């Protein structure tokens, strides 16, 4: 098939990825025209082979941990290979949920660009000019230089910096076009949102109350001493020590949207109760998920935006 959407994941974010797949199908009227595929890090041995080794990240050396919440990020660059360097692909993180028909993005005019995406928010976007590779529309024929296993391994020999790779700094600037923010809406949910990205990890709705299982950055450009404190904390208490727990999401609309999608997944058999209980036992999903689902109102019909009046 010439069109596909790829959702990256690892075992910790599998529930999010399955809900994301459901959202894509729910809101599309063109489901026979594109595939949806999950890219799970567990299916690629080269990730496991680097467990515990040091790689170059933002000028520092980090330890590669496959059980880190975001160990899936290098798979953002896999779709061209998986498509045989043909056709169009959208690649997205597992914490992004469609609220509109993805077909309109898959088939849009790319104006000769190889990649369409938006800029990161905050200092990484405004100062560092880092592209948000968490959602990309890709012309796979023009990305034959993407070879993920080789690029991933190059981080461990100091030939490639993770930061430069993930921010698309290795790409020809002329090959990148700007995508509207609505297709990768960072923690903002309005009637204009096309894909909601719950990018603030501490408040991801399905994680509330669980122990934090992601690492803080050791590099803070605006105030470097914070990074020094993070490094000292990590050495003294381990990767996740003293980081506390996930908080409740501050926006009830976003919380209801996610759990409305998850409730439909259960009703349609896309996710089973047994699977969710396994995810709860593994601390991948909040332990009160069934109580939250019981209190979650149904979503508006798929032909309406979830926030439509």
Buried (B, 14 or more C-beta within 10 A) or exposed (E): EEBBBBBBBBBBBBBBBBBBBBBBBBBBEEBEEBEBBBBBBEEBEEBEBBEEEBBBBBEBBBBBBBEBBBBBBBBBBBBBBBBEBEBBBBBBBBBBBBBBBBBEBBBEEBEEBBBBBBBBBEEBBEEBEBBBBBBBBBBBBBBEEBBBBEBBBBBBEEEBBBBBBBBBBBBEEEBBBEBEBBBBBBBBBEEBBBBBBBBEBBBBBBBBEBEBBBBBBBBBEEEEEBBEEBBEBBEEEEBBEEBEEBBBBEBEEBBBBBBBBBBBBBEEEBBEEEBBBEBBEEBBBBEEBEEBBEEBEEBEEBEEBBBEE
